[in-house]
Amino acid sequence: MPVVEPTIDSQTPNGVMVTIPARVLADVRASRRFALAQTALARLSGLAVSADLDEVSAAATSTAATLVGVASAALARHESPEDPFLRIDAVTHVLRTDVEVRSGAGSLAGFALAHGRLTVCSDGETETRFDTSTMSSVGFRSGAAVPITTSAGVWGALIVFGAEPNLFDDTDIAFLSAVAGVFSAALERVDLSRLLREQTDHDPLTGLPDRTRAYSAVGDALTRARAQGDEVALLLLDVDDFAIINDSLGHDTGDRALVRFAERLVAAVRTRDAVYRFGGDEFLVVCGGFDDARNAEDLAFRVTAALAAPPSAADAPIPMSASIGIAVSEPGVTVRELLRRVDLALHRAKDGGGGAHAVFDAEDDHYDADRVRSLSVDLRAALAEDELTLAYQPLVHIATGEVVSVEALARWNHPTLGQIEPSEFVAVAERTGLAAVLGDWALRTACRQAARWRRDFSITVRVNVSALQLRDPAFPGRVASVLRETGLPPQALGLEVTETVWLADTGRVARNLTAVTEMGVALLLDDVGAGHSSLAYLERFPVFECFKIDKGYIDALDTRRGRAVVTAIVALAKAYEMTVVGEGVETRAQLDALAETGCDLAQGFLLGRPVDAERTTAVLELRAPRAETVHEV
C-alpha cells in the first residue's frame, strides 16, 4: 500500500487555496524562523560591540525569549561565592523579580552555574537533579540554562522558562547558545575596554588616575553621598609658579617636582580620599563623608603644610606650594556644576597669590571678577611694598572721658583708584586668600606702633582678626612671634573677633582662642547681638574679656525696646565679669543712655574718628592716661 505524504491546505495572499506537503511547509517555517533568528542575532551583535552592558543585557534576554517562543528570560549570576542566592538581572516582563533563586542544587540556574554546562529541565514535576519548587511556585514546568563564559571563567547563565513541559528542542538550545555567545563577546569587549582605560587614563608620570577618571569618580562620590546623607568636597590644586620652574630649571626638573608634589599630596590626604592629576599642573582631590567646608579647609591647611615641609635628600630642592580651590556639594548638584564651582574657587585663590585657598560661595557667581582680580593683584603688591596704612579710633572710658585703647583699622589709598573702602578690600582679601596676609600685616604694624605709644601712655591696642586666621593652627604661634618681635606686652594687645567666627570650626577656633588668652592677650567679642548666637557661646568658651555691642542696638537706644536690649546685654556682661563697649556712638544722647545702662566704654564719631598714627599721638597727648596709670582693656 503506497505511503501517502501528509498535506496541509493553505490560502495564498490572493485568496487561492493550495495544498502543500507538510514536510515542505515545515521546511519553509524552519527557514523563516532561522532567517528571523539571524536578523535578531545580527541586531544583538551590533549592540554587543558598542552599547553599554545594561542595554546589551536587556536585548539578550528579550532576544532569547523571542527566539524560543516564551515570555520569560533573565540573566543569573553569583554576586559572591558565599551568597546562597543568585543575582537576577535583565528580567523580561513576565518573569517576577521578587523570587529568590538559590545557588547550587537549589535551582536550575544554580545547578548550571555549579557544573558549568548547559542544563535543560523538561518537566519540573519529575526533575531530580535540583530543586524546582521555585519554578513551580511561579507557574513554570520547563526551563533551560546556558552558561555564559569569558576568558576569566563562568560569568553567569542565560535562563528561559515556560509554563508547559518539554518546550525546548535542539533548535531552541542552539538559538540560546548563540545568544549566550554574543553576550559573552559583549562581556569580553567591556573587560577589554576597562583594561585599556586603566592603562590609558592613568598619568604615566605620577601614576595617578587622570581627568577622565576624575569625572566618573566625582559622579560615584555624589551617588554615595546621596545614599549616606552626607556631602562631597572637592579640592582643586594648582602648583604655584610651575611654568617658572619648567622654564628656568628644565622640564626634567619640573617632572621631578610634579612627582614629589603628587607624593606629598597623596600622603597628606585621608586614606579614603582619591587624588587625580587633573591637568598639567592641576590636581583634584575627591573627598567623601564631609558635611561642610570646614573639614575641607582643615584638609587644605594640612596639604599646604605638607607641601611646605623641607625636602628630603632625594627630593628636588625646590620650594613648592599650591593654590587650592574648595567646593562642597549640596543636594541636587551635578558633577559638572560641582567642578565648575571648585574651578571658580581655585581662580579666586590664585588671584590671591601662592599658597592660598578659597572656598566657593554663592557670591562667586555674581561679584565683579575683573575688579576683584585687579584689586587682589594690587593688594598683594601694596602689602609687599608697605603701601597700606592703619588708622586708629579711640575707645573712651565713659566715666572719666579718658582714651584707654585704640582700634587699628586698615586703610588703602590706591595709586590710581584713590581710597578703597575697607569693606571692599577686606572682602577681596577674604575672597582671594589674602585675609591671613592682611591680618598678619595689621597685627604686626599695630603692635609695633602700640609699643612706641606705651613708652608714654598706658593704653592698649585692638586688632581685628578674621575667621580664616582663627581656623589656622599656626595662628597662636604667629601672635607670639609678633609680640616678641615688637616688644609689646601681651596684656597690651586685644584681639577683636566678630560673632561670625562661630560659623567656622568651633573646635579649632576655641583651641586657638584659648591659646592666645593663655599668653595674656585679651579677647574682645565684636558685634554682639548681630545674629549668630554669640551669647550662647560664652557659656561654652568663657575666654572673652570684653563685649562690643553692635551699632544697630546703639542706634535704637532712643526706643524703649532698644534701651531694654542694651541694658540686658550689659547686665549679662557684668555677670560674666566682662567689660562692655558701645560702638557707633554718634550723639550725646546715645552716650548718656549708655552711661545709664552701666556700659564701661564707648567708641564712635562723637568721641573720635579714625586717624593716622601721628594725629592719634596728638589725641593721646590730650586725653590718654600717662604711663604711670595702667588701664588694661
C-alpha positions in Angstrom: 0.0 0.0 0.0 1.6 3.3 -1.0 2.6 5.8 1.7 0.5 9.0 1.5 2.5 12.1 2.4 0.7 14.4 4.8 -0.5 17.6 3.3 -1.8 20.9 4.6 -4.3 23.2 2.9 -3.2 26.8 2.9 -4.6 30.1 1.4 -2.3 32.3 -0.6 -2.4 36.1 -0.2 -4.7 36.4 -3.3 -7.2 34.0 -1.8 -6.4 30.9 -3.7 -6.5 27.6 -1.7 -3.5 25.4 -2.3 -2.4 22.0 -0.8 1.2 21.9 0.4 3.0 18.8 1.7 3.6 19.1 5.5 7.3 18.5 5.1 7.7 21.4 2.7 5.7 23.7 4.9 7.8 22.7 7.9 11.0 23.4 5.9 9.6 26.8 5.0 8.7 27.7 8.5 12.1 26.5 9.8 13.8 28.6 7.1 11.7 31.6 8.1 12.5 31.0 11.8 16.2 30.8 11.0 16.0 34.0 9.0 14.3 35.8 11.9 16.9 34.4 14.2 19.7 35.6 12.0 18.2 39.1 11.9 17.7 39.1 15.7 21.2 37.8 16.4 22.8 40.4 14.0 20.9 43.2 15.8 22.2 41.8 19.2 25.7 41.6 17.8 25.6 45.2 16.7 24.7 46.2 20.3 27.4 44.0 21.7 30.2 45.9 20.1 29.1 49.4 21.1 26.3 49.6 23.7 26.7 49.6 27.4 26.3 46.3 29.3 22.8 47.1 30.7 21.4 47.7 27.2 23.0 44.5 25.9 21.7 42.5 28.8 18.1 43.7 28.2 18.4 42.9 24.5 19.9 39.5 25.1 17.1 38.3 27.3 14.4 39.8 25.1 16.0 38.1 22.0 16.3 34.8 23.8 12.6 34.8 24.8 11.5 35.7 21.3 13.6 33.1 19.5 12.4 30.2 21.7 8.8 31.3 21.9 8.5 32.0 25.6 7.9 35.2 27.6 10.2 34.6 30.5 14.0 35.1 30.4 16.7 36.5 32.6 20.4 36.5 33.4 21.6 34.8 36.6 25.0 35.1 38.3 26.8 35.0 41.6 27.5 38.3 43.3 29.8 36.5 45.7 30.8 32.8 46.1 29.3 32.7 49.6 25.9 34.2 48.6 23.2 31.5 48.8 21.1 33.3 46.3 21.8 34.4 42.7 21.5 37.8 41.3 18.8 38.0 38.6 19.2 40.8 36.0 17.6 41.9 32.7 14.3 40.2 33.5 11.7 40.1 30.8 8.3 41.5 31.7 6.6 38.2 32.6 9.2 36.8 35.0 8.7 38.0 38.6 11.6 39.9 40.2 10.7 39.2 43.8 11.5 35.5 43.6 14.7 34.4 45.3 16.7 32.0 43.2 19.0 29.7 45.2 22.5 28.7 44.1 23.8 25.2 43.6 21.2 22.4 43.6 18.6 24.9 44.8 17.6 25.9 41.3 18.0 25.3 37.6 20.3 28.3 37.2 22.3 27.4 40.3 22.9 23.9 39.0 24.0 25.0 35.6 26.5 27.5 37.1 27.8 25.0 39.6 28.5 22.4 36.9 29.4 24.9 34.2 27.3 23.3 31.5 24.0 23.6 29.6 21.1 22.3 31.6 17.6 21.7 30.3 14.7 20.9 32.6 12.0 19.2 30.5 9.5 18.8 33.3 9.9 20.3 36.8 7.5 17.8 38.3 9.8 14.9 37.5 13.2 16.7 37.8 15.5 15.2 40.4 18.9 16.9 39.8 17.9 20.2 41.5 15.1 21.8 43.4 12.3 23.0 41.2 10.0 24.4 43.9 10.8 28.0 43.0 9.9 27.3 39.3 6.7 25.6 40.3 5.7 28.5 42.6 5.6 30.9 39.7 3.9 28.5 37.3 6.8 27.1 35.3 7.2 23.4 34.2 10.2 23.6 31.9 13.3 25.7 31.6 16.8 25.9 30.1 20.0 27.5 31.4 23.1 28.2 29.2 26.3 29.2 31.0 27.9 32.4 29.8 31.7 32.1 29.8 34.5 34.5 29.2 38.3 34.2 29.3 38.0 34.8 33.1 35.6 31.8 33.6 31.9 31.4 34.0 30.2 34.8 34.3 26.6 33.7 34.7 23.8 32.0 32.9 21.1 32.8 30.4 17.8 31.3 31.6 14.4 30.8 30.0 11.2 29.3 31.4 7.9 28.0 30.0 4.6 27.0 31.5 4.4 23.7 29.6 6.7 20.7 29.8 9.0 19.6 27.0 9.1 23.0 25.4 12.8 23.3 24.3 14.2 21.3 21.4 17.6 21.2 19.8 16.9 24.3 17.7 15.9 26.2 20.8 19.1 25.3 22.6 21.1 26.3 19.5 19.5 29.7 19.5 20.0 30.1 23.2 23.7 29.1 22.9 24.1 31.7 20.1 22.6 34.5 22.3 24.9 33.4 25.2 27.9 33.6 22.8 27.0 37.1 21.6 26.6 38.2 25.2 29.9 36.6 26.1 31.5 38.7 23.4 30.0 41.8 24.8 31.4 41.0 28.2 34.9 40.5 26.7 34.6 43.8 25.0 33.6 45.6 28.2 36.5 43.9 30.1 39.0 44.9 27.4 37.7 48.5 27.3 38.1 48.6 31.1 41.6 47.3 30.9 42.5 49.8 28.2 41.0 52.6 30.2 43.1 51.6 33.2 46.2 51.7 31.1 45.4 54.9 29.3 43.6 57.0 31.9 46.4 57.0 34.4 49.0 59.6 34.2 52.3 57.9 33.3 54.4 60.4 35.2 52.8 60.4 38.6 50.8 57.1 38.3 47.7 58.9 39.4 44.4 58.5 37.6 43.7 61.3 35.2 40.9 63.8 34.4 38.7 61.2 32.7 38.7 59.0 35.8 38.1 62.1 38.0 34.8 62.9 36.3 33.4 59.4 36.9 34.8 59.4 40.5 33.0 62.7 41.3 29.8 61.2 40.0 30.2 58.0 42.0 31.0 60.0 45.1 27.9 62.1 44.7 25.8 59.0 44.3 27.3 57.5 47.6 26.8 60.8 49.4 23.1 60.9 48.5 22.7 57.4 49.8 24.6 58.1 53.0 23.2 61.6 53.7 26.5 63.4 53.6 28.3 65.6 51.1 31.3 65.5 48.8 34.2 68.0 49.0 36.5 68.8 46.0 39.9 70.3 46.4 41.4 71.6 43.1 45.1 72.4 43.4 47.3 74.4 41.0 51.1 74.2 41.5 52.3 77.7 42.1 54.8 79.1 39.6 55.2 75.8 37.8 55.9 77.5 34.5 58.8 79.3 36.0 60.2 76.0 37.3 59.9 74.5 33.9 61.4 77.5 32.0 64.3 78.2 34.4 65.3 74.7 35.6 64.2 72.5 32.6 61.4 70.0 32.1 63.2 67.1 33.7 63.4 69.1 37.0 59.7 70.1 36.5 58.7 66.5 36.1 60.6 65.5 39.3 58.9 68.4 41.1 55.5 67.2 40.0 56.2 63.7 41.1 57.3 65.0 44.6 54.2 67.2 44.7 51.9 64.2 43.9 53.6 62.0 46.5 53.2 64.7 49.2 49.6 65.4 48.3 48.7 61.7 48.4 50.4 61.3 51.8 48.6 64.4 53.2 45.0 63.5 52.4 42.9 60.8 54.2 43.2 57.2 53.0 39.5 57.4 51.9 40.2 60.4 49.7 41.1 60.0 46.0 43.8 62.1 44.2 43.7 62.7 40.4 46.0 64.5 38.1 43.5 66.9 36.6 45.8 68.8 34.1 49.3 69.8 33.5 50.0 71.2 37.0 46.5 70.7 38.5 45.4 68.0 40.9 42.0 67.1 42.1 41.1 65.6 45.5 37.7 63.9 45.8 36.6 63.6 49.5 33.5 61.9 50.7 31.9 62.0 54.2 32.1 65.8 54.6 29.2 67.9 55.9 30.6 71.4 55.3 33.6 73.4 54.1 35.3 73.4 57.5 36.5 69.8 57.1 37.8 70.6 53.6 39.6 73.7 54.9 41.3 71.6 57.6 42.5 69.3 54.8 43.7 72.3 52.8 45.7 73.5 55.8 47.3 70.0 56.1 48.1 69.8 52.4 49.7 73.3 52.5 51.8 72.3 55.4 52.9 69.0 53.8 53.9 70.8 50.6 55.9 73.4 52.6 57.9 70.8 54.5 61.7 70.7 53.9 62.6 68.4 51.0 64.3 65.1 51.7 67.7 64.3 50.3 66.1 62.5 47.4 63.7 65.4 46.6 64.3 68.1 44.0 65.4 71.1 46.1 62.5 73.3 45.0 60.2 75.0 47.4 56.6 74.1 46.4 53.2 75.5 47.2 49.8 75.3 45.7 46.7 77.5 45.3 43.7 75.5 46.4 40.0 75.9 45.4 37.4 74.2 47.6 33.8 73.3 46.8 31.3 71.2 48.9 28.3 69.6 47.3 24.7 70.2 48.2 21.6 68.2 47.4 20.9 68.1 43.7 24.3 69.4 42.5 25.6 67.8 39.3 29.1 66.7 38.6 29.6 69.5 36.0 28.3 72.1 38.4 30.4 71.0 41.3 33.6 71.0 39.1 32.6 74.5 37.8 32.4 75.7 41.4 35.7 74.3 42.5 37.3 75.9 39.4 35.9 79.3 40.3 37.2 78.9 43.9 40.6 78.0 42.5 40.8 81.1 40.3 39.9 83.2 43.4 42.6 81.5 45.4 45.1 82.0 42.6 44.2 85.7 42.4 45.4 86.0 46.0 48.9 84.7 45.1 50.7 81.5 46.1 49.8 79.2 48.9 46.2 80.5 49.4 43.0 78.6 49.4 39.4 79.8 48.8 36.0 78.2 49.4 33.3 78.6 46.8 30.2 80.5 47.9 27.2 81.8 46.0 28.6 85.2 45.6 31.4 83.8 43.3 28.8 83.8 40.6 27.9 87.4 41.0 30.9 89.5 42.1 32.9 91.6 39.6 35.7 89.1 38.7 37.8 91.5 36.8 37.8 94.2 39.5 38.4 91.6 42.2 41.3 90.1 40.2 42.8 93.5 39.6 42.4 94.6 43.2 43.8 91.4 44.5 47.0 91.8 42.5 47.3 95.4 43.6 46.6 94.5 47.2 49.3 91.9 47.3 51.7 94.4 45.8 50.6 97.0 48.3 51.2 94.6 51.2 54.6 93.7 49.9 55.6 97.4 49.4 54.1 98.6 52.7 51.6 100.9 50.9 48.7 100.2 53.3 48.3 102.2 56.5 46.5 101.9 59.8 44.1 104.4 61.2 43.3 104.3 64.9 40.0 105.1 66.5 39.9 105.8 70.3 37.9 103.9 72.9 36.9 106.2 75.7 36.2 105.4 79.3 32.6 106.8 79.8 33.0 107.7 83.4 36.4 109.6 83.0 36.5 110.6 79.4 40.0 109.2 79.0 41.2 107.3 75.9 42.2 103.9 77.2 42.5 102.0 74.0 42.6 102.4 70.2 41.3 100.1 67.5 43.5 99.6 64.5 41.7 99.9 61.1 43.3 99.2 57.8 43.3 101.9 55.1 44.3 101.7 51.4 45.0 104.7 49.2 45.2 103.1 45.8 47.6 104.9 43.5 45.0 105.2 40.7 41.7 104.4 42.3 42.1 106.5 45.4 40.8 105.4 48.7 39.3 101.9 48.6 36.6 101.2 51.1 37.8 98.8 53.8 34.7 96.7 53.3 35.7 96.2 49.7 39.4 95.4 50.0 38.8 93.3 53.1 36.2 91.3 51.1 38.7 91.0 48.2 41.3 89.7 50.7 38.9 87.1 52.0 37.9 86.0 48.6 41.4 85.7 47.2 43.2 84.1 50.1 44.9 87.3 51.3 43.0 87.6 54.6 45.7 86.0 56.6 48.4 88.1 54.9 46.4 91.3 55.6 45.7 90.2 59.1 49.3 89.4 59.9 50.4 92.8 58.5 47.8 94.7 60.5 48.8 92.8 63.7 52.5 93.4 63.3 52.0 97.1 62.4 49.6 97.8 65.2 51.8 96.1 67.8 54.9 98.0 66.7 53.1 101.3 67.0 51.5 100.5 70.3 54.9 99.6 71.7 56.0 103.1 70.9 53.0 104.7 72.4 53.2 102.7 75.6 56.5 104.5 76.5 54.4 107.5 77.3 50.7 106.3 77.6 49.0 103.4 79.4 46.8 102.3 76.5 46.1 99.1 74.8 45.6 98.4 71.1 42.9 96.3 69.5 43.3 94.4 66.2 40.6 92.6 64.2 41.2 89.0 63.3 39.3 87.0 60.7 37.7 83.6 60.9 40.3 82.3 58.5 43.1 83.4 60.8 41.4 81.7 63.7 41.0 78.4 61.9 44.7 78.3 61.1 46.5 76.0 63.6 49.6 78.3 63.3 47.8 81.4 64.4 48.8 81.4 68.1 52.4 81.0 67.1 52.3 84.0 64.8 50.8 86.1 67.6 53.5 85.1 70.0 56.1 85.8 67.3 54.8 89.3 66.7 54.7 90.1 70.4 58.4 89.0 70.7 59.4 90.9 67.6 57.7 94.2 68.6 58.3 94.0 72.4 54.6 94.7 73.1 53.4 93.1 76.4 50.6 90.5 75.7 48.4 92.4 78.2 48.5 95.4 75.9 47.0 93.6 73.0 43.3 92.9 72.4 42.1 90.7 69.5 38.6 91.5 68.2 36.6 88.7 66.7 33.0 89.0 65.3 30.1 86.8 66.0 30.5 85.3 62.5 33.6 83.5 63.7 31.2 80.9 65.3 30.1 79.9 61.8 33.6 78.4 61.4 35.0 75.3 63.1 34.2 76.0 66.8 36.7 73.3 68.0 39.7 74.8 66.1 38.6 78.3 66.9 38.2 77.6 70.6 41.6 76.0 70.8 43.3 79.0 69.1 41.4 81.5 71.3 42.4 79.6 74.4 46.0 79.5 73.3 46.2 83.3 72.9 44.5 84.1 76.2 47.0 81.8 77.9 49.7 84.2 76.6 47.8 87.1 78.3 46.2 88.6 75.2 42.7 89.9 75.7 39.8 88.7 73.5 37.0 91.1 72.6 33.8 89.9 71.0 32.6 92.4 68.4 29.1 93.0 67.0 27.3 91.3 69.9 23.7 90.7 69.0 24.2 90.9 65.3 22.8 87.5 64.7 24.9 84.4 65.3 24.0 83.5 68.9 27.3 84.5 70.4 25.7 84.8 73.8 25.2 81.0 73.9 29.0 80.5 73.2 30.0 82.4 76.3 29.0 79.5 78.5 31.0 77.1 76.4 34.0 79.3 75.8 34.5 81.7 78.7 37.6 83.3 77.3 36.3 86.8 76.3 37.1 89.8 78.4 35.0 92.4 76.6 31.7 92.8 74.8 31.3 95.2 71.9 27.6 96.0 71.4 26.6 96.2 67.8 25.9 99.7 66.4 22.4 98.7 65.5 21.5 98.5 69.2 23.1 101.8 69.9 21.0 103.4 67.2 17.9 102.0 68.9 18.7 103.4 72.4 16.1 106.1 72.0 13.4 103.4 71.9 12.1 101.6 74.9 12.8 98.1 73.4 16.3 99.2 72.3 17.2 100.5 75.7 16.0 97.3 77.3 18.1 95.1 75.0 21.3 97.1 75.6 20.6 97.0 79.4 20.2 93.3 79.3 23.5 92.8 77.3 25.4 95.0 79.8 23.9 93.1 82.7 24.9 89.8 81.1 28.5 91.0 80.6 28.7 92.1 84.2 27.5 88.7 85.3 30.5 87.2 83.3 32.8 90.0 84.8 33.4 91.4 81.3 33.9 94.9 80.1 31.3 96.4 77.8 31.8 98.8 74.8 29.1 100.6 72.9 30.3 101.2 69.3 29.0 103.6 66.7 28.2 106.4 69.3 27.3 109.5 67.3 25.2 111.6 69.6 25.5 112.9 73.2 22.1 111.3 73.9 23.4 107.9 73.0 26.5 108.4 75.2 24.3 109.4 78.1 22.0 106.4 77.6 24.9 104.1 77.6 26.2 105.6 80.8 22.8 104.9 82.5 23.0 101.2 81.5 26.3 100.8 83.2 28.3 100.5 80.0 32.1 100.9 80.5 33.5 102.2 77.2 32.3 103.9 74.1 33.5 104.3 70.6 32.2 106.3 67.7 32.5 109.6 65.7 31.2 111.6 68.7 34.4 110.6 70.6 36.9 110.5 67.7 37.2 109.4 64.1 39.8 107.0 62.9 43.0 109.0 62.1 46.6 108.1 61.3 49.3 107.4 63.9 50.6 110.9 64.0 47.3 112.5 64.8 46.4 109.7 67.2 49.5 110.6 69.1 48.2 114.2 69.5 44.9 112.8 70.7 46.7 110.7 73.3 48.7 113.6 74.5 45.5 115.4 75.4 43.2 112.5 76.6 45.2 109.4 77.5 46.4 108.5 80.9 50.2 108.7 81.3 52.3 105.5 81.6 52.2 105.6 85.4 48.4 104.7 85.3 47.6 101.4 83.7 44.3 100.5 82.1 44.3 97.0 80.5 41.3 96.6 78.2 
